[in-house]
Amino acid sequence: MSIGNLISEIDAEIVRLEEARALLAGASSAAAKKRGRPAGAVKVVKAAAKPAKAAKKAKRTLSPEGRARISAAAKARWAAKKKAAKK
């Protein structure tokens, strides 16, 4: 057998092994694919990328009377809890 024939047979065997590896790796690579949009799939235009700002809702404020009612209710709740714990 000449060296040329040996090299061509080795090359053919390498091609077969690479095809087999590709088939085996293809079965496991489906589960290992990256999630999300592929890089470069969408061209981002900086000026158009920013959406218009939505109007901010006004902060809600609590009146002093409302705050006093909440405080009294919390104190009554804790007093009842402490009283129940003593029994």
PDB file of N, CA, C and O in Angstrom:
ATOM      1  N   MET A   1       0.833  -1.182   0.000  1.00  0.00           N
ATOM      2  CA  MET A   1       0.000   0.000   0.000  1.00  0.00           C
ATOM      3  C   MET A   1       0.880   1.249   0.000  1.00  0.00           C
ATOM      4  O   MET A   1       1.859   1.344   0.740  1.00  0.00           O
ATOM      5  N   SER A   2       0.509   2.179  -0.832  1.00  0.00           N
ATOM      6  CA  SER A   2       1.314   3.393  -0.921  1.00  0.00           C
ATOM      7  C   SER A   2       0.887   4.401   0.146  1.00  0.00           C
ATOM      8  O   SER A   2      -0.202   4.303   0.712  1.00  0.00           O
ATOM      9  N   ILE A   3       1.741   5.345   0.402  1.00  0.00           N
ATOM     10  CA  ILE A   3       1.473   6.374   1.410  1.00  0.00           C
ATOM     11  C   ILE A   3       0.259   7.209   1.016  1.00  0.00           C
ATOM     12  O   ILE A   3      -0.515   7.613   1.883  1.00  0.00           O
ATOM     13  N   GLY A   4       0.082   7.469  -0.258  1.00  0.00           N
ATOM     14  CA  GLY A   4      -1.070   8.238  -0.739  1.00  0.00           C
ATOM     15  C   GLY A   4      -2.384   7.544  -0.411  1.00  0.00           C
ATOM     16  O   GLY A   4      -3.342   8.191   0.011  1.00  0.00           O
ATOM     17  N   ASN A   5      -2.433   6.222  -0.605  1.00  0.00           N
ATOM     18  CA  ASN A   5      -3.645   5.453  -0.281  1.00  0.00           C
ATOM     19  C   ASN A   5      -3.934   5.474   1.213  1.00  0.00           C
ATOM     20  O   ASN A   5      -5.081   5.620   1.634  1.00  0.00           O
ATOM     21  N   LEU A   6      -2.868   5.324   2.016  1.00  0.00           N
ATOM     22  CA  LEU A   6      -3.045   5.356   3.473  1.00  0.00           C
ATOM     23  C   LEU A   6      -3.626   6.703   3.923  1.00  0.00           C
ATOM     24  O   LEU A   6      -4.537   6.756   4.750  1.00  0.00           O
ATOM     25  N   ILE A   7      -3.092   7.763   3.373  1.00  0.00           N
ATOM     26  CA  ILE A   7      -3.560   9.103   3.747  1.00  0.00           C
ATOM     27  C   ILE A   7      -5.014   9.297   3.341  1.00  0.00           C
ATOM     28  O   ILE A   7      -5.798   9.866   4.100  1.00  0.00           O
ATOM     29  N   SER A   8      -5.382   8.828   2.144  1.00  0.00           N
ATOM     30  CA  SER A   8      -6.774   8.992   1.702  1.00  0.00           C
ATOM     31  C   SER A   8      -7.727   8.159   2.562  1.00  0.00           C
ATOM     32  O   SER A   8      -8.844   8.595   2.841  1.00  0.00           O
ATOM     33  N   GLU A   9      -7.296   6.954   2.988  1.00  0.00           N
ATOM     34  CA  GLU A   9      -8.144   6.137   3.853  1.00  0.00           C
ATOM     35  C   GLU A   9      -8.295   6.780   5.231  1.00  0.00           C
ATOM     36  O   GLU A   9      -9.383   6.777   5.808  1.00  0.00           O
ATOM     37  N   ILE A  10      -7.212   7.326   5.749  1.00  0.00           N
ATOM     38  CA  ILE A  10      -7.278   8.016   7.050  1.00  0.00           C
ATOM     39  C   ILE A  10      -8.201   9.229   6.960  1.00  0.00           C
ATOM     40  O   ILE A  10      -8.992   9.484   7.868  1.00  0.00           O
ATOM     41  N   ASP A  11      -8.096   9.974   5.859  1.00  0.00           N
ATOM     42  CA  ASP A  11      -8.964  11.138   5.674  1.00  0.00           C
ATOM     43  C   ASP A  11     -10.434  10.729   5.608  1.00  0.00           C
ATOM     44  O   ASP A  11     -11.297  11.401   6.172  1.00  0.00           O
ATOM     45  N   ALA A  12     -10.715   9.619   4.913  1.00  0.00           N
ATOM     46  CA  ALA A  12     -12.086   9.130   4.811  1.00  0.00           C
ATOM     47  C   ALA A  12     -12.612   8.727   6.188  1.00  0.00           C
ATOM     48  O   ALA A  12     -13.762   8.999   6.532  1.00  0.00           O
ATOM     49  N   GLU A  13     -11.744   8.069   6.972  1.00  0.00           N
ATOM     50  CA  GLU A  13     -12.146   7.660   8.330  1.00  0.00           C
ATOM     51  C   GLU A  13     -12.403   8.897   9.209  1.00  0.00           C
ATOM     52  O   GLU A  13     -13.346   8.910  10.001  1.00  0.00           O
ATOM     53  N   ILE A  14     -11.583   9.909   9.070  1.00  0.00           N
ATOM     54  CA  ILE A  14     -11.771  11.154   9.836  1.00  0.00           C
ATOM     55  C   ILE A  14     -13.105  11.794   9.479  1.00  0.00           C
ATOM     56  O   ILE A  14     -13.817  12.270  10.363  1.00  0.00           O
ATOM     57  N   VAL A  15     -13.451  11.811   8.203  1.00  0.00           N
ATOM     58  CA  VAL A  15     -14.731  12.386   7.763  1.00  0.00           C
ATOM     59  C   VAL A  15     -15.895  11.614   8.372  1.00  0.00           C
ATOM     60  O   VAL A  15     -16.857  12.214   8.851  1.00  0.00           O
ATOM     61  N   ARG A  16     -15.810  10.268   8.356  1.00  0.00           N
ATOM     62  CA  ARG A  16     -16.884   9.453   8.947  1.00  0.00           C
ATOM     63  C   ARG A  16     -17.018   9.717  10.443  1.00  0.00           C
ATOM     64  O   ARG A  16     -18.130   9.825  10.959  1.00  0.00           O
ATOM     65  N   LEU A  17     -15.882   9.821  11.143  1.00  0.00           N
ATOM     66  CA  LEU A  17     -15.912  10.074  12.587  1.00  0.00           C
ATOM     67  C   LEU A  17     -16.479  11.460  12.898  1.00  0.00           C
ATOM     68  O   LEU A  17     -17.232  11.624  13.858  1.00  0.00           O
ATOM     69  N   GLU A  18     -16.120  12.448  12.092  1.00  0.00           N
ATOM     70  CA  GLU A  18     -16.654  13.803  12.303  1.00  0.00           C
ATOM     71  C   GLU A  18     -18.157  13.842  12.073  1.00  0.00           C
ATOM     72  O   GLU A  18     -18.876  14.534  12.794  1.00  0.00           O
ATOM     73  N   GLU A  19     -18.640  13.105  11.073  1.00  0.00           N
ATOM     74  CA  GLU A  19     -20.086  13.049  10.832  1.00  0.00           C
ATOM     75  C   GLU A  19     -20.805  12.376  11.996  1.00  0.00           C
ATOM     76  O   GLU A  19     -21.867  12.829  12.422  1.00  0.00           O
ATOM     77  N   ALA A  20     -20.223  11.298  12.507  1.00  0.00           N
ATOM     78  CA  ALA A  20     -20.826  10.610  13.650  1.00  0.00           C
ATOM     79  C   ALA A  20     -20.840  11.514  14.871  1.00  0.00           C
ATOM     80  O   ALA A  20     -21.822  11.544  15.613  1.00  0.00           O
ATOM     81  N   ARG A  21     -19.754  12.252  15.084  1.00  0.00           N
ATOM     82  CA  ARG A  21     -19.686  13.176  16.218  1.00  0.00           C
ATOM     83  C   ARG A  21     -20.721  14.281  16.080  1.00  0.00           C
ATOM     84  O   ARG A  21     -21.359  14.666  17.060  1.00  0.00           O
ATOM     85  N   ALA A  22     -20.890  14.790  14.874  1.00  0.00           N
ATOM     86  CA  ALA A  22     -21.860  15.851  14.640  1.00  0.00           C
ATOM     87  C   ALA A  22     -23.279  15.365  14.934  1.00  0.00           C
ATOM     88  O   ALA A  22     -24.088  16.096  15.506  1.00  0.00           O
ATOM     89  N   LEU A  23     -23.572  14.133  14.541  1.00  0.00           N
ATOM     90  CA  LEU A  23     -24.899  13.575  14.823  1.00  0.00           C
ATOM     91  C   LEU A  23     -25.125  13.418  16.324  1.00  0.00           C
ATOM     92  O   LEU A  23     -26.193  13.760  16.832  1.00  0.00           O
ATOM     93  N   LEU A  24     -24.126  12.904  17.029  1.00  0.00           N
ATOM     94  CA  LEU A  24     -24.244  12.715  18.474  1.00  0.00           C
ATOM     95  C   LEU A  24     -24.311  14.061  19.208  1.00  0.00           C
ATOM     96  O   LEU A  24     -25.096  14.227  20.141  1.00  0.00           O
ATOM     97  N   ALA A  25     -23.506  14.989  18.789  1.00  0.00           N
ATOM     98  CA  ALA A  25     -23.490  16.305  19.434  1.00  0.00           C
ATOM     99  C   ALA A  25     -24.770  17.064  19.114  1.00  0.00           C
ATOM    100  O   ALA A  25     -25.226  17.864  19.932  1.00  0.00           O
ATOM    101  N   GLY A  26     -25.354  16.835  17.955  1.00  0.00           N
ATOM    102  CA  GLY A  26     -26.594  17.522  17.585  1.00  0.00           C
ATOM    103  C   GLY A  26     -27.742  17.131  18.481  1.00  0.00           C
ATOM    104  O   GLY A  26     -28.609  17.960  18.756  1.00  0.00           O
ATOM    105  N   ALA A  27     -27.778  15.898  18.946  1.00  0.00           N
ATOM    106  CA  ALA A  27     -28.854  15.443  19.826  1.00  0.00           C
ATOM    107  C   ALA A  27     -28.771  16.126  21.178  1.00  0.00           C
ATOM    108  O   ALA A  27     -29.804  16.451  21.763  1.00  0.00           O
ATOM    109  N   SER A  28     -27.562  16.354  21.693  1.00  0.00           N
ATOM    110  CA  SER A  28     -27.419  16.976  23.009  1.00  0.00           C
ATOM    111  C   SER A  28     -27.392  18.492  22.915  1.00  0.00           C
ATOM    112  O   SER A  28     -27.695  19.168  23.899  1.00  0.00           O
ATOM    113  N   SER A  29     -27.039  19.045  21.763  1.00  0.00           N
ATOM    114  CA  SER A  29     -26.946  20.503  21.658  1.00  0.00           C
ATOM    115  C   SER A  29     -28.319  21.148  21.585  1.00  0.00           C
ATOM    116  O   SER A  29     -28.438  22.348  21.835  1.00  0.00           O
ATOM    117  N   ALA A  30     -29.361  20.393  21.251  1.00  0.00           N
ATOM    118  CA  ALA A  30     -30.704  20.971  21.215  1.00  0.00           C
ATOM    119  C   ALA A  30     -31.113  21.414  22.602  1.00  0.00           C
ATOM    120  O   ALA A  30     -31.783  22.435  22.751  1.00  0.00           O
ATOM    121  N   ALA A  31     -30.725  20.668  23.617  1.00  0.00           N
ATOM    122  CA  ALA A  31     -31.065  21.037  24.989  1.00  0.00           C
ATOM    123  C   ALA A  31     -30.152  22.141  25.502  1.00  0.00           C
ATOM    124  O   ALA A  31     -30.530  22.872  26.418  1.00  0.00           O
ATOM    125  N   ALA A  32     -28.954  22.277  24.929  1.00  0.00           N
ATOM    126  CA  ALA A  32     -27.990  23.246  25.419  1.00  0.00           C
ATOM    127  C   ALA A  32     -28.026  24.557  24.650  1.00  0.00           C
ATOM    128  O   ALA A  32     -27.153  25.402  24.851  1.00  0.00           O
ATOM    129  N   LYS A  33     -29.003  24.752  23.781  1.00  0.00           N
ATOM    130  CA  LYS A  33     -29.074  25.994  23.020  1.00  0.00           C
ATOM    131  C   LYS A  33     -29.313  27.165  23.946  1.00  0.00           C
ATOM    132  O   LYS A  33     -29.977  27.038  24.975  1.00  0.00           O
ATOM    133  N   LYS A  34     -28.769  28.300  23.572  1.00  0.00           N
ATOM    134  CA  LYS A  34     -28.981  29.507  24.356  1.00  0.00           C
ATOM    135  C   LYS A  34     -30.405  29.992  24.173  1.00  0.00           C
ATOM    136  O   LYS A  34     -30.990  29.873  23.097  1.00  0.00           O
ATOM    137  N   ARG A  35     -30.949  30.543  25.248  1.00  0.00           N
ATOM    138  CA  ARG A  35     -32.296  31.077  25.174  1.00  0.00           C
ATOM    139  C   ARG A  35     -32.239  32.537  24.748  1.00  0.00           C
ATOM    140  O   ARG A  35     -31.222  33.207  24.929  1.00  0.00           O
ATOM    141  N   GLY A  36     -33.325  33.018  24.189  1.00  0.00           N
ATOM    142  CA  GLY A  36     -33.408  34.429  23.841  1.00  0.00           C
ATOM    143  C   GLY A  36     -33.139  34.689  22.377  1.00  0.00           C
ATOM    144  O   GLY A  36     -32.903  33.773  21.588  1.00  0.00           O
ATOM    145  N   ARG A  37     -33.182  35.953  22.040  1.00  0.00           N
ATOM    146  CA  ARG A  37     -32.973  36.376  20.664  1.00  0.00           C
ATOM    147  C   ARG A  37     -31.500  36.260  20.311  1.00  0.00           C
ATOM    148  O   ARG A  37     -30.651  36.634  21.119  1.00  0.00           O
ATOM    149  N   PRO A  38     -31.170  35.753  19.128  1.00  0.00           N
ATOM    150  CA  PRO A  38     -29.769  35.660  18.720  1.00  0.00           C
ATOM    151  C   PRO A  38     -29.140  37.046  18.618  1.00  0.00           C
ATOM    152  O   PRO A  38     -29.809  38.021  18.277  1.00  0.00           O
ATOM    153  N   ALA A  39     -27.868  37.118  18.911  1.00  0.00           N
ATOM    154  CA  ALA A  39     -27.161  38.392  18.851  1.00  0.00           C
ATOM    155  C   ALA A  39     -27.211  38.950  17.437  1.00  0.00           C
ATOM    156  O   ALA A  39     -26.996  38.219  16.470  1.00  0.00           O
ATOM    157  N   GLY A  40     -27.484  40.200  17.318  1.00  0.00           N
ATOM    158  CA  GLY A  40     -27.533  40.849  16.016  1.00  0.00           C
ATOM    159  C   GLY A  40     -28.795  40.593  15.236  1.00  0.00           C
ATOM    160  O   GLY A  40     -28.865  40.949  14.059  1.00  0.00           O
ATOM    161  N   ALA A  41     -29.803  39.986  15.847  1.00  0.00           N
ATOM    162  CA  ALA A  41     -31.036  39.678  15.132  1.00  0.00           C
ATOM    163  C   ALA A  41     -31.842  40.942  14.851  1.00  0.00           C
ATOM    164  O   ALA A  41     -32.526  41.043  13.833  1.00  0.00           O
ATOM    165  N   VAL A  42     -31.752  41.893  15.759  1.00  0.00           N
ATOM    166  CA  VAL A  42     -32.504  43.129  15.593  1.00  0.00           C
ATOM    167  C   VAL A  42     -31.529  44.286  15.706  1.00  0.00           C
ATOM    168  O   VAL A  42     -30.756  44.367  16.661  1.00  0.00           O
ATOM    169  N   LYS A  43     -31.568  45.169  14.740  1.00  0.00           N
ATOM    170  CA  LYS A  43     -30.710  46.332  14.774  1.00  0.00           C
ATOM    171  C   LYS A  43     -31.349  47.379  15.679  1.00  0.00           C
ATOM    172  O   LYS A  43     -32.483  47.799  15.448  1.00  0.00           O
ATOM    173  N   VAL A  44     -30.627  47.792  16.698  1.00  0.00           N
ATOM    174  CA  VAL A  44     -31.163  48.746  17.667  1.00  0.00           C
ATOM    175  C   VAL A  44     -30.816  50.148  17.212  1.00  0.00           C
ATOM    176  O   VAL A  44     -29.654  50.473  16.971  1.00  0.00           O
ATOM    177  N   VAL A  45     -31.829  50.960  17.099  1.00  0.00           N
ATOM    178  CA  VAL A  45     -31.635  52.367  16.783  1.00  0.00           C
ATOM    179  C   VAL A  45     -31.814  53.117  18.080  1.00  0.00           C
ATOM    180  O   VAL A  45     -32.892  53.074  18.672  1.00  0.00           O
ATOM    181  N   LYS A  46     -30.776  53.810  18.541  1.00  0.00           N
ATOM    182  CA  LYS A  46     -30.797  54.422  19.864  1.00  0.00           C
ATOM    183  C   LYS A  46     -31.916  55.441  20.018  1.00  0.00           C
ATOM    184  O   LYS A  46     -32.554  55.485  21.070  1.00  0.00           O
ATOM    185  N   ALA A  47     -32.169  56.239  19.031  1.00  0.00           N
ATOM    186  CA  ALA A  47     -33.192  57.274  19.154  1.00  0.00           C
ATOM    187  C   ALA A  47     -34.586  56.651  19.237  1.00  0.00           C
ATOM    188  O   ALA A  47     -35.438  57.150  19.972  1.00  0.00           O
ATOM    189  N   ALA A  48     -34.826  55.581  18.504  1.00  0.00           N
ATOM    190  CA  ALA A  48     -36.145  54.969  18.476  1.00  0.00           C
ATOM    191  C   ALA A  48     -36.318  53.921  19.577  1.00  0.00           C
ATOM    192  O   ALA A  48     -37.433  53.461  19.821  1.00  0.00           O
ATOM    193  N   ALA A  49     -35.221  53.542  20.243  1.00  0.00           N
ATOM    194  CA  ALA A  49     -35.303  52.486  21.243  1.00  0.00           C
ATOM    195  C   ALA A  49     -35.990  52.949  22.520  1.00  0.00           C
ATOM    196  O   ALA A  49     -36.584  52.139  23.233  1.00  0.00           O
ATOM    197  N   LYS A  50     -35.914  54.251  22.817  1.00  0.00           N
ATOM    198  CA  LYS A  50     -36.510  54.755  24.051  1.00  0.00           C
ATOM    199  C   LYS A  50     -37.992  55.043  23.841  1.00  0.00           C
ATOM    200  O   LYS A  50     -38.345  55.876  23.006  1.00  0.00           O
ATOM    201  N   PRO A  51     -38.858  54.369  24.584  1.00  0.00           N
ATOM    202  CA  PRO A  51     -40.287  54.667  24.459  1.00  0.00           C
ATOM    203  C   PRO A  51     -40.608  55.986  25.146  1.00  0.00           C
ATOM    204  O   PRO A  51     -39.867  56.453  26.011  1.00  0.00           O
ATOM    205  N   ALA A  52     -41.710  56.566  24.749  1.00  0.00           N
ATOM    206  CA  ALA A  52     -42.128  57.815  25.369  1.00  0.00           C
ATOM    207  C   ALA A  52     -42.442  57.547  26.832  1.00  0.00           C
ATOM    208  O   ALA A  52     -43.011  56.511  27.177  1.00  0.00           O
ATOM    209  N   LYS A  53     -42.067  58.493  27.687  1.00  0.00           N
ATOM    210  CA  LYS A  53     -42.292  58.315  29.118  1.00  0.00           C
ATOM    211  C   LYS A  53     -43.778  58.441  29.427  1.00  0.00           C
ATOM    212  O   LYS A  53     -44.461  59.344  28.943  1.00  0.00           O
ATOM    213  N   ALA A  54     -44.253  57.516  30.241  1.00  0.00           N
ATOM    214  CA  ALA A  54     -45.640  57.581  30.673  1.00  0.00           C
ATOM    215  C   ALA A  54     -45.760  58.637  31.766  1.00  0.00           C
ATOM    216  O   ALA A  54     -44.810  58.889  32.507  1.00  0.00           O
ATOM    217  N   ALA A  55     -46.911  59.238  31.854  1.00  0.00           N
ATOM    218  CA  ALA A  55     -47.123  60.257  32.878  1.00  0.00           C
ATOM    219  C   ALA A  55     -47.028  59.605  34.247  1.00  0.00           C
ATOM    220  O   ALA A  55     -47.631  58.560  34.489  1.00  0.00           O
ATOM    221  N   LYS A  56     -46.259  60.235  35.152  1.00  0.00           N
ATOM    222  CA  LYS A  56     -46.110  59.677  36.488  1.00  0.00           C
ATOM    223  C   LYS A  56     -47.376  59.921  37.279  1.00  0.00           C
ATOM    224  O   LYS A  56     -47.983  60.990  37.213  1.00  0.00           O
ATOM    225  N   LYS A  57     -47.765  58.882  38.043  1.00  0.00           N
ATOM    226  CA  LYS A  57     -48.905  59.057  38.918  1.00  0.00           C
ATOM    227  C   LYS A  57     -48.472  59.898  40.111  1.00  0.00           C
ATOM    228  O   LYS A  57     -47.349  59.776  40.599  1.00  0.00           O
ATOM    229  N   ALA A  58     -49.370  60.742  40.565  1.00  0.00           N
ATOM    230  CA  ALA A  58     -49.065  61.574  41.720  1.00  0.00           C
ATOM    231  C   ALA A  58     -48.950  60.686  42.951  1.00  0.00           C
ATOM    232  O   ALA A  58     -49.702  59.724  43.108  1.00  0.00           O
ATOM    233  N   LYS A  59     -48.000  61.019  43.824  1.00  0.00           N
ATOM    234  CA  LYS A  59     -47.850  60.247  45.051  1.00  0.00           C
ATOM    235  C   LYS A  59     -49.055  60.485  45.934  1.00  0.00           C
ATOM    236  O   LYS A  59     -49.553  61.604  46.056  1.00  0.00           O
ATOM    237  N   ARG A  60     -49.510  59.411  46.543  1.00  0.00           N
ATOM    238  CA  ARG A  60     -50.649  59.532  47.445  1.00  0.00           C
ATOM    239  C   ARG A  60     -50.125  59.865  48.827  1.00  0.00           C
ATOM    240  O   ARG A  60     -49.177  59.244  49.308  1.00  0.00           O
ATOM    241  N   THR A  61     -50.737  60.837  49.456  1.00  0.00           N
ATOM    242  CA  THR A  61     -50.312  61.229  50.793  1.00  0.00           C
ATOM    243  C   THR A  61     -51.375  60.818  51.795  1.00  0.00           C
ATOM    244  O   THR A  61     -52.560  60.741  51.470  1.00  0.00           O
ATOM    245  N   LEU A  62     -50.941  60.559  53.006  1.00  0.00           N
ATOM    246  CA  LEU A  62     -51.835  60.137  54.070  1.00  0.00           C
ATOM    247  C   LEU A  62     -52.078  61.332  54.980  1.00  0.00           C
ATOM    248  O   LEU A  62     -51.138  61.988  55.429  1.00  0.00           O
ATOM    249  N   SER A  63     -53.332  61.602  55.241  1.00  0.00           N
ATOM    250  CA  SER A  63     -53.665  62.740  56.111  1.00  0.00           C
ATOM    251  C   SER A  63     -53.277  62.400  57.544  1.00  0.00           C
ATOM    252  O   SER A  63     -53.178  61.224  57.891  1.00  0.00           O
ATOM    253  N   PRO A  64     -53.060  63.398  58.372  1.00  0.00           N
ATOM    254  CA  PRO A  64     -52.740  63.144  59.781  1.00  0.00           C
ATOM    255  C   PRO A  64     -53.838  62.345  60.492  1.00  0.00           C
ATOM    256  O   PRO A  64     -53.540  61.525  61.361  1.00  0.00           O
ATOM    257  N   GLU A  65     -55.098  62.576  60.130  1.00  0.00           N
ATOM    258  CA  GLU A  65     -56.192  61.830  60.748  1.00  0.00           C
ATOM    259  C   GLU A  65     -56.119  60.344  60.367  1.00  0.00           C
ATOM    260  O   GLU A  65     -56.293  59.467  61.213  1.00  0.00           O
ATOM    261  N   GLY A  66     -55.867  60.085  59.113  1.00  0.00           N
ATOM    262  CA  GLY A  66     -55.742  58.704  58.652  1.00  0.00           C
ATOM    263  C   GLY A  66     -54.574  58.000  59.309  1.00  0.00           C
ATOM    264  O   GLY A  66     -54.673  56.831  59.683  1.00  0.00           O
ATOM    265  N   ARG A  67     -53.464  58.716  59.450  1.00  0.00           N
ATOM    266  CA  ARG A  67     -52.284  58.149  60.105  1.00  0.00           C
ATOM    267  C   ARG A  67     -52.591  57.817  61.569  1.00  0.00           C
ATOM    268  O   ARG A  67     -52.145  56.791  62.082  1.00  0.00           O
ATOM    269  N   ALA A  68     -53.353  58.688  62.238  1.00  0.00           N
ATOM    270  CA  ALA A  68     -53.729  58.461  63.644  1.00  0.00           C
ATOM    271  C   ALA A  68     -54.645  57.242  63.761  1.00  0.00           C
ATOM    272  O   ALA A  68     -54.518  56.461  64.705  1.00  0.00           O
ATOM    273  N   ARG A  69     -55.559  57.074  62.814  1.00  0.00           N
ATOM    274  CA  ARG A  69     -56.457  55.907  62.839  1.00  0.00           C
ATOM    275  C   ARG A  69     -55.669  54.604  62.673  1.00  0.00           C
ATOM    276  O   ARG A  69     -55.924  53.618  63.364  1.00  0.00           O
ATOM    277  N   ILE A  70     -54.721  54.618  61.754  1.00  0.00           N
ATOM    278  CA  ILE A  70     -53.902  53.424  61.524  1.00  0.00           C
ATOM    279  C   ILE A  70     -53.062  53.127  62.762  1.00  0.00           C
ATOM    280  O   ILE A  70     -52.941  51.968  63.159  1.00  0.00           O
ATOM    281  N   SER A  71     -52.489  54.144  63.371  1.00  0.00           N
ATOM    282  CA  SER A  71     -51.686  53.968  64.578  1.00  0.00           C
ATOM    283  C   SER A  71     -52.519  53.390  65.712  1.00  0.00           C
ATOM    284  O   SER A  71     -52.074  52.476  66.408  1.00  0.00           O
ATOM    285  N   ALA A  72     -53.726  53.917  65.903  1.00  0.00           N
ATOM    286  CA  ALA A  72     -54.600  53.423  66.967  1.00  0.00           C
ATOM    287  C   ALA A  72     -54.990  51.971  66.723  1.00  0.00           C
ATOM    288  O   ALA A  72     -55.035  51.175  67.661  1.00  0.00           O
ATOM    289  N   ALA A  73     -55.270  51.626  65.486  1.00  0.00           N
ATOM    290  CA  ALA A  73     -55.641  50.248  65.163  1.00  0.00           C
ATOM    291  C   ALA A  73     -54.472  49.298  65.417  1.00  0.00           C
ATOM    292  O   ALA A  73     -54.675  48.197  65.930  1.00  0.00           O
ATOM    293  N   ALA A  74     -53.259  49.706  65.068  1.00  0.00           N
ATOM    294  CA  ALA A  74     -52.085  48.868  65.282  1.00  0.00           C
ATOM    295  C   ALA A  74     -51.832  48.670  66.772  1.00  0.00           C
ATOM    296  O   ALA A  74     -51.524  47.564  67.214  1.00  0.00           O
ATOM    297  N   LYS A  75     -51.965  49.754  67.547  1.00  0.00           N
ATOM    298  CA  LYS A  75     -51.768  49.652  68.991  1.00  0.00           C
ATOM    299  C   LYS A  75     -52.805  48.723  69.612  1.00  0.00           C
ATOM    300  O   LYS A  75     -52.472  47.923  70.486  1.00  0.00           O
ATOM    301  N   ALA A  76     -54.049  48.820  69.173  1.00  0.00           N
ATOM    302  CA  ALA A  76     -55.105  47.944  69.702  1.00  0.00           C
ATOM    303  C   ALA A  76     -54.823  46.488  69.331  1.00  0.00           C
ATOM    304  O   ALA A  76     -55.039  45.587  70.141  1.00  0.00           O
ATOM    305  N   ARG A  77     -54.339  46.257  68.108  1.00  0.00           N
ATOM    306  CA  ARG A  77     -54.028  44.907  67.655  1.00  0.00           C
ATOM    307  C   ARG A  77     -52.907  44.308  68.503  1.00  0.00           C
ATOM    308  O   ARG A  77     -52.994  43.152  68.917  1.00  0.00           O
ATOM    309  N   TRP A  78     -51.848  45.093  68.765  1.00  0.00           N
ATOM    310  CA  TRP A  78     -50.738  44.595  69.567  1.00  0.00           C
ATOM    311  C   TRP A  78     -51.149  44.384  71.019  1.00  0.00           C
ATOM    312  O   TRP A  78     -50.692  43.439  71.662  1.00  0.00           O
ATOM    313  N   ALA A  79     -52.004  45.255  71.539  1.00  0.00           N
ATOM    314  CA  ALA A  79     -52.481  45.089  72.915  1.00  0.00           C
ATOM    315  C   ALA A  79     -53.274  43.797  73.041  1.00  0.00           C
ATOM    316  O   ALA A  79     -53.120  43.065  74.019  1.00  0.00           O
ATOM    317  N   ALA A  80     -54.119  43.514  72.061  1.00  0.00           N
ATOM    318  CA  ALA A  80     -54.907  42.284  72.091  1.00  0.00           C
ATOM    319  C   ALA A  80     -53.997  41.064  71.991  1.00  0.00           C
ATOM    320  O   ALA A  80     -54.243  40.048  72.642  1.00  0.00           O
ATOM    321  N   LYS A  81     -52.953  41.163  71.182  1.00  0.00           N
ATOM    322  CA  LYS A  81     -52.023  40.040  71.015  1.00  0.00           C
ATOM    323  C   LYS A  81     -51.250  39.789  72.308  1.00  0.00           C
ATOM    324  O   LYS A  81     -51.058  38.638  72.698  1.00  0.00           O
ATOM    325  N   LYS A  82     -50.800  40.868  72.985  1.00  0.00           N
ATOM    326  CA  LYS A  82     -50.070  40.719  74.243  1.00  0.00           C
ATOM    327  C   LYS A  82     -50.982  40.147  75.329  1.00  0.00           C
ATOM    328  O   LYS A  82     -50.558  39.329  76.145  1.00  0.00           O
ATOM    329  N   LYS A  83     -52.237  40.590  75.324  1.00  0.00           N
ATOM    330  CA  LYS A  83     -53.197  40.098  76.318  1.00  0.00           C
ATOM    331  C   LYS A  83     -53.450  38.600  76.101  1.00  0.00           C
ATOM    332  O   LYS A  83     -53.536  37.842  77.067  1.00  0.00           O
ATOM    333  N   ALA A  84     -53.568  38.176  74.856  1.00  0.00           N
ATOM    334  CA  ALA A  84     -53.794  36.770  74.562  1.00  0.00           C
ATOM    335  C   ALA A  84     -52.568  35.941  74.912  1.00  0.00           C
ATOM    336  O   ALA A  84     -52.703  34.781  75.300  1.00  0.00           O
ATOM    337  N   ALA A  85     -51.376  36.511  74.783  1.00  0.00           N
ATOM    338  CA  ALA A  85     -50.137  35.772  75.083  1.00  0.00           C
ATOM    339  C   ALA A  85     -49.991  35.538  76.572  1.00  0.00           C
ATOM    340  O   ALA A  85     -49.404  34.534  76.976  1.00  0.00           O
ATOM    341  N   LYS A  86     -50.512  36.442  77.410  1.00  0.00           N
ATOM    342  CA  LYS A  86     -50.398  36.292  78.866  1.00  0.00           C
ATOM    343  C   LYS A  86     -51.257  35.148  79.376  1.00  0.00           C
ATOM    344  O   LYS A  86     -50.936  34.526  80.389  1.00  0.00           O
ATOM    345  N   LYS A  87     -52.348  34.873  78.673  1.00  0.00           N
ATOM    346  CA  LYS A  87     -53.279  33.825  79.150  1.00  0.00           C
ATOM    347  C   LYS A  87     -52.756  32.459  78.910  1.00  0.00           C
ATOM    348  O   LYS A  87     -53.415  31.477  79.251  1.00  0.00           O
TER     349      LYS A  87
END
